[in-house]
Amino acid sequence: MGETYAAAGVDIAAGEAAVERIKGKVRSTFRPEVVGDIGGFGGLVGLPAGYRDPVLVSSTDGVGTKAMVARAAGRYDTIGIDLVAMCVDDIVCQGAEPLFMLDYISVGRLDPDMVDALVSGVVEGCRRAGCALVGGEMAEHPGAMAPGEFDLVGFAVGVVERDGVITGEAVRPGDVLVGLPSPGLRANGYSLARRVLLERAGLSLDDELYDGCTVGDELLRPSVIYAPAVRRLLGDVDVRAVAHVTGGGLVGNLPRVLPAGVDAELDRRSWEVPRVFTEIQRRGEVDDAEMARVFNLGLGMVVVVPEGDAGRAVELLREEGHAAAVVGTLVAADGDGREVHLR
């Protein structure tokens, strides 16, 4: 009997079954600009009406080793939310309205139930972000990945008026930093979190980490999606810069939006650091500087506004469901600056 693709580990029928199961969910994210249906070789999306001089903004990202936690827990329905957050919350930093997403799922063996759960999370994330999921790819990689292994990556595109692009050029000393809280790790720092909690502390995902919250519940807490709230600010307050706090933490991401000669001073007392970070620091004996280099420490997004607009920015963000607060200020620095000081 001759060789077959199935004998090599690729199940075409399972892939077709998975696609059929997710079609309705994917269609539920479509915006009016989506042209046609899923199943073609490319997703077609028109530009929204009303833009005079539109600029497209794009970003790509993944969920990192958070995928390993999802696999170990057998819980796949929320990690897609993290994927959307990582992508759309990047492009909103330039002021862009998220338009559409594409996802890519690679697996060792294609399981329609797992794929359905993964895509369901992406669909939910797109609904929260207000963007369409217009296509994607599922790839079965026997031999390269073990059965049960998967990786999840995505690509987002948004649009902004050319004269509305947030560049950070208007940032000045005296401007105020408004923080949007993150209740957990989002999708960053998981290599250190897993090393501390699962290896050094010897905890299992079912063990209690604190106050009735298991390690698995905490590590699989889905990311907050900030893009719609940040978009709400535009046109109402003078948003001078936006920093998405991902890998590199506060000290690695805030400098990306600061001009030369400006430092950021953050007041640690102005926001609550979620318990997961104190548990990681305590159990791993991680010093303060390393924590700040790796984790968001409870701030997933920081918006720079003039001092006179800070109150209005906080009010609007709270109306959008975020317990925003003024968390610091920008100050003149000697030399190049662009440093973050946690007081």
SVG drawing of the C-alpha trace seen along z (x, -y; Angstrom):
<svg xmlns="http://www.w3.org/2000/svg" viewBox="-23 -73 47 75">
<polyline fill="none" stroke="black" stroke-width="0.4" points="0.0,0.0 1.3,-3.4 2.1,-6.3 -0.6,-8.9 -0.6,-12.3 -2.6,-10.9 0.1,-8.3 2.6,-11.1 0.5,-12.7 -1.6,-15.3 -5.4,-14.8 -7.0,-16.9 -10.5,-15.8 -9.9,-17.1 -8.8,-20.4 -11.9,-20.7 -14.1,-19.8 -12.4,-22.5 -13.0,-25.2 -16.6,-24.3 -17.1,-24.6 -15.6,-28.1 -17.1,-29.7 -20.2,-31.0 -18.2,-32.4 -15.8,-34.2 -18.6,-35.7 -20.1,-37.2 -17.1,-39.6 -17.5,-41.0 -17.8,-44.8 -19.6,-46.6 -16.2,-47.0 -15.7,-43.2 -16.1,-42.2 -17.2,-38.6 -16.9,-35.6 -14.3,-33.5 -12.7,-30.6 -11.0,-32.6 -7.2,-32.9 -7.3,-36.4 -9.6,-38.5 -11.1,-41.5 -11.7,-44.7 -12.6,-48.1 -11.6,-51.3 -14.3,-52.8 -16.2,-55.8 -15.3,-59.3 -11.5,-59.1 -9.9,-62.0 -6.3,-60.8 -6.1,-57.3 -3.0,-55.6 -2.9,-51.9 -1.3,-50.7 -0.3,-47.1 1.1,-44.9 1.9,-41.2 2.3,-39.3 1.8,-36.0 1.0,-34.7 4.4,-33.4 4.8,-30.7 1.3,-31.4 0.4,-28.8 2.3,-26.2 0.1,-27.0 -3.1,-26.7 -1.9,-23.3 -1.0,-22.0 -4.4,-23.2 -6.3,-21.9 -8.0,-25.4 -8.0,-27.0 -11.0,-29.3 -9.5,-32.6 -5.9,-32.7 -7.3,-34.0 -8.4,-37.1 -4.7,-37.6 -3.7,-37.4 -6.1,-40.1 -5.1,-42.3 -1.4,-42.1 -2.0,-43.2 -4.8,-45.8 -3.4,-47.5 -0.2,-48.0 -1.8,-49.8 -4.0,-52.0 -0.8,-53.5 -0.6,-55.3 -4.2,-56.3 -5.5,-53.6 -9.0,-52.2 -8.6,-48.4 -10.2,-47.1 -9.4,-43.4 -7.3,-40.5 -5.8,-37.4 -4.7,-34.5 -2.3,-31.6 -2.5,-28.3 0.1,-25.7 -0.4,-22.3 1.3,-19.0 -2.0,-17.2 -5.1,-18.9 -7.9,-18.5 -11.1,-20.3 -12.3,-20.8 -9.0,-22.6 -9.0,-24.7 -12.7,-25.6 -11.8,-26.8 -8.8,-28.7 -10.7,-30.5 -13.6,-31.2 -11.2,-33.2 -9.9,-35.2 -13.5,-35.8 -14.4,-37.1 -11.3,-39.3 -12.3,-40.8 -15.7,-41.5 -14.3,-43.4 -11.9,-45.3 -14.5,-46.1 -12.5,-44.5 -13.3,-41.7 -11.6,-38.3 -11.3,-37.9 -9.2,-34.8 -6.4,-32.7 -4.4,-29.5 -4.3,-26.2 -1.1,-24.2 -0.5,-20.6 3.2,-20.0 3.7,-16.3 7.3,-15.7 8.1,-19.3 5.5,-19.6 4.2,-17.0 0.4,-16.1 -1.3,-18.7 1.3,-21.4 0.2,-24.5 1.3,-28.1 -1.0,-31.0 0.0,-34.2 -1.9,-37.0 -1.8,-40.1 -3.9,-43.3 -4.5,-46.2 -6.1,-49.5 -6.6,-52.9 -6.0,-56.5 -6.0,-59.9 -2.5,-60.9 -2.8,-64.1 -4.2,-62.1 -1.2,-59.8 0.0,-59.8 3.8,-60.3 4.9,-61.5 6.4,-64.7 4.2,-66.9 5.3,-65.3 6.7,-67.8 8.0,-67.9 5.0,-68.5 2.7,-66.2 0.8,-63.7 0.8,-59.9 -2.6,-58.2 -2.5,-54.5 -5.0,-51.8 -4.9,-48.9 -4.1,-45.3 -5.3,-42.7 -2.7,-40.2 0.3,-39.4 -1.5,-39.7 0.8,-37.6 4.2,-38.7 6.8,-37.5 5.5,-33.9 9.0,-32.3 9.9,-33.9 6.4,-33.3 6.5,-29.6 10.0,-29.2 9.2,-30.7 5.7,-29.3 5.9,-25.9 9.5,-25.0 11.0,-26.9 7.9,-26.9 6.8,-23.5 3.2,-24.5 0.7,-22.8 -1.8,-24.7 -4.5,-23.4 -2.8,-24.7 -4.1,-27.8 -1.8,-30.8 -3.7,-33.1 -7.2,-33.6 -9.0,-30.9 -7.3,-31.7 -5.4,-28.8 -2.2,-29.1 -3.9,-28.1 -6.7,-30.7 -4.2,-33.4 -1.8,-32.5 -4.7,-32.1 -6.4,-35.3 -7.2,-36.9 -5.7,-40.2 -7.7,-43.4 -8.3,-45.0 -7.7,-48.8 -8.1,-49.9 -11.8,-51.0 -11.2,-53.0 -8.1,-54.8 -9.9,-55.5 -12.7,-57.2 -10.1,-59.7 -9.1,-60.9 -10.7,-64.1 -11.9,-64.8 -8.5,-65.2 -5.0,-66.0 -3.5,-62.5 0.2,-63.1 1.5,-59.5 0.3,-56.0 2.5,-53.2 1.4,-49.6 3.1,-47.8 4.1,-44.4 7.5,-42.6 10.1,-44.8 7.6,-46.1 7.2,-49.8 10.9,-50.6 11.2,-49.1 8.0,-50.5 7.5,-54.0 10.8,-55.2 9.6,-54.2 7.2,-57.2 9.4,-59.8 11.4,-62.4 15.1,-63.1 15.5,-65.1 12.4,-63.8 12.2,-61.2 9.1,-59.6 8.5,-59.5 5.9,-57.0 4.4,-57.0 4.0,-53.3 1.4,-54.4 -0.9,-55.6 -2.1,-52.2 -2.6,-48.8 -0.1,-46.1 -2.0,-42.8 -1.3,-40.0 0.2,-37.8 3.2,-40.1 3.9,-40.1 3.7,-36.3 6.1,-35.9 8.5,-38.4 8.3,-36.7 8.5,-33.1 11.3,-33.8 13.2,-36.4 13.1,-38.6 14.5,-42.1 12.5,-45.3 14.5,-46.2 14.0,-42.8 10.3,-42.9 10.0,-46.3 12.0,-45.0 9.8,-42.0 6.2,-42.7 3.6,-45.3 3.2,-45.5 -0.5,-46.3 -0.5,-48.9 -1.2,-47.5 -1.4,-50.9 -0.1,-54.4 -1.5,-57.5 0.4,-60.8 -1.8,-63.9 -1.3,-67.6 -1.9,-68.3 -5.1,-70.2 -6.6,-67.2 -5.8,-64.5 -9.1,-64.8 -11.1,-64.4 -9.0,-61.5 -9.5,-59.6 -13.2,-60.3 -13.6,-59.0 -11.6,-55.9 -13.6,-55.1 -16.8,-55.5 -15.3,-52.8 -14.8,-50.4 -11.2,-51.0 -10.2,-52.2 -7.7,-54.7 -5.7,-57.0 -2.9,-59.6 0.2,-57.5 3.1,-59.9 4.5,-62.9 7.1,-63.7 10.2,-65.7 13.1,-67.4 16.2,-65.2 19.9,-65.8 21.2,-64.5 19.2,-62.1 16.8,-61.1 14.0,-58.6 14.4,-56.9 11.6,-55.6 11.9,-56.2 9.6,-54.2 9.3,-56.2"/>
</svg>
